Amino acid sequence: MILHIYTENFIPQVDMNGITKFLIEWKEKLSRFIEHAELGENDYDISSSRYIHTSGAETYRPLAEIVEELDVIEAEAKAADKALRRILEKIEV
């Protein structure tokens, strides 16, 4: 949604429609309710960037941790493969 900046506390109908649509289609990561006290703590600044933080919202595991886990899984798979081969050799398949 693009909201134009206007003086005199006026919001044109086109922007009002966008705001209404945004509220109806509420998206948790893009909006939130704030308490009046929090608004006061921020000097009544209603800039969305002060209250909504979309960057970094997703957390990702460090790549090194993922590679380490894959190494463990691969070692377990190799061990399971060896055990299966020993069983198959015993029953001569």
ChimeraX attribute file (.defattr): number of C-alpha atoms within 10 A of each C-alpha:
attribute: neighborCount
match mode: 1-to-1
recipient: residues
	/A:1	8
	/A:2	7
	/A:3	12
	/A:4	9
	/A:5	8
	/A:6	9
	/A:7	6
	/A:8	5
	/A:9	6
	/A:10	9
	/A:11	15
	/A:12	10
	/A:13	9
	/A:14	10
	/A:15	14
	/A:16	13
	/A:17	12
	/A:18	14
	/A:19	16
	/A:20	11
	/A:21	12
	/A:22	14
	/A:23	11
	/A:24	9
	/A:25	9
	/A:26	12
	/A:27	10
	/A:28	9
	/A:29	10
	/A:30	12
	/A:31	15
	/A:32	11
	/A:33	7
	/A:34	10
	/A:35	7
	/A:36	10
	/A:37	10
	/A:38	12
	/A:39	14
	/A:40	10
	/A:41	9
	/A:42	13
	/A:43	9
	/A:44	11
	/A:45	12
	/A:46	11
	/A:47	9
	/A:48	11
	/A:49	8
	/A:50	10
	/A:51	17
	/A:52	14
	/A:53	12
	/A:54	11
	/A:55	6
	/A:56	7
	/A:57	9
	/A:58	6
	/A:59	6
	/A:60	7
	/A:61	7
	/A:62	8
	/A:63	9
	/A:64	9
	/A:65	10
	/A:66	11
	/A:67	11
	/A:68	11
	/A:69	12
	/A:70	12
	/A:71	12
	/A:72	12
	/A:73	12
	/A:74	12
	/A:75	12
	/A:76	12
	/A:77	12
	/A:78	12
	/A:79	12
	/A:80	12
	/A:81	12
	/A:82	12
	/A:83	12
	/A:84	12
	/A:85	12
	/A:86	12
	/A:87	12
	/A:88	11
	/A:89	10
	/A:90	9
	/A:91	7
	/A:92	7
	/A:93	7
